Amino acid sequence: MGLIDLSNDIIARGEVTSADILALRQNIFGEVTVTRDEAEALFRIDEGTERRVAEWRMLFLEALTDWLVRQQEPPGYVTDAQADWLIARIEVDRRARDGTEIELVVRVLEQADSAPAALAAFGLSLVSRSVVENDGVISATEVQRMRRLMFAPSGPGRLAISREEAEVLFDLNDATRGAANDPSWTDFFMRAVANAVTAAAGWAPPGREEALRRERWLADPDAGIMSGIVKEFGQTAVHNIGWHTPALLIRGLFEPDAAEALFREREQTRQQAASTAAPVNAEEARWLVDRIGRDGDFDVNERALIGFLKDLAPYTDETLQPLIEQLAA
């Protein structure tokens, strides 16, 4: 049975069985790569069934993450067109499914080297909408998902929370004021917003066009220093190594510990950026004063934020001082 007939049959039954999972895997991964039509079929099944075996979630996330992250050129770079497609596809019925659709956005951002900022913002809005539209209470699971989204390697800030993300957190904090939120929300809120005004962004991958240029350079058997390596090891072997820069390729061939060394270098850069708290400047101070005082009230999370900022970045613009003194009083 072809994929279209199989998906129609599953939707007509309203149920995904273990036998269906096996048949779907054979259809989707029979030719190794996942296609756009197969991605569409998976979404239709997820939206059109109410009863699904546990293996369904794994198949949905695995196949779609593979198509979005690893089957484009260069691998690891989610294109604007892909991000737009994913956002539009999830928004078709205005109902974001927690275990599949929201988790898919999180995993794509975690596994990609680079993704459009719009996708990260969309993921955070999905979690926020899920909280408000369901029970209006922020759970520990939702805090953890926001943490994963905002610090995903392909997120817009990577180590530094963006202003747009901080705005979403303030909106969510206002919307759930007085609710029995998980205690981890207060800690996450104050640290994330403080990060938005004090931390550096840290390491970032090269842009997609630059990554494509490097891929083409690696694939060119006459490309200067690489020509000898390609002749020695073979073009296919070079391409399959999977590194995106000539320098890393050379290190990988001649230094057995190159990959581990690269990881240590990148982590050191991240940690150094994360530990550097810059002073809150005038523009950041004005934004904080406006944002905290927008609804005319100060809750426990906003007080925690100001107290945390006072300790983290004692050298702040004088615009923030009246607010610090007011909340302290």
C-alpha angles and dihedrals in degrees: 000000000000122000095256093051091043094051092046090051092050092049091048089055092043090221139096113210132189089256089055091053091055092048092047092050091051091051098043101039097031090102094032096240127082118230133211090250091053091050090052091049092054091053091049091052092047091051096040102051134067101187118057133162117240092255090066094074092052092050093047094050095041097050097042095044088050092052096044099042112023108029099062131081114287100021114239096033116106109206126223089247092054093048091049091049093050093048092048092045094053092045095053094099097021089237117113111201111222102213097042118017100035091041090050092058090049093049094047090054091046095050101038123087090214136007135170114275089234090068093054091048090049092051092052091048090053092055091046092049091047091056096047097041096046119041100331091235125114111228129201089251091056092048090052091049091051089050091052092048097048096046098038112135091243096043119118095253102026093185098008121063112232124236089245091055092048089052090054090051091052091049091050091047090052092047094052099040110143093015122126093256120176111268090240089070094070093051093045094046096051095044095045095049091043088051090054091063103033113031133084122234097237127195120005129186120241116272120269094256091051091048090051090050090053092047090053091046091053091049093051109095090201097051104126115255091010094062092077092048092048092049091048099045104021130252094261093052091050092050093047094055087080102213115136101212132061091227092057091046092053091046091048092054098046104026114057092197096046096111093051091046091051091051091051091049093050093047091048089053091049094048093047092051092046093051094051111094112191121202116268103254128212096267093048091047092052090050092050093048091050094044098046094044096042096102095036094244138089120215131196093266094053090048089051089051094053092046090049092049091049090058097036099047109017092171101075133151113274090243088077096048098084090053092049091050093045094051092043089055 
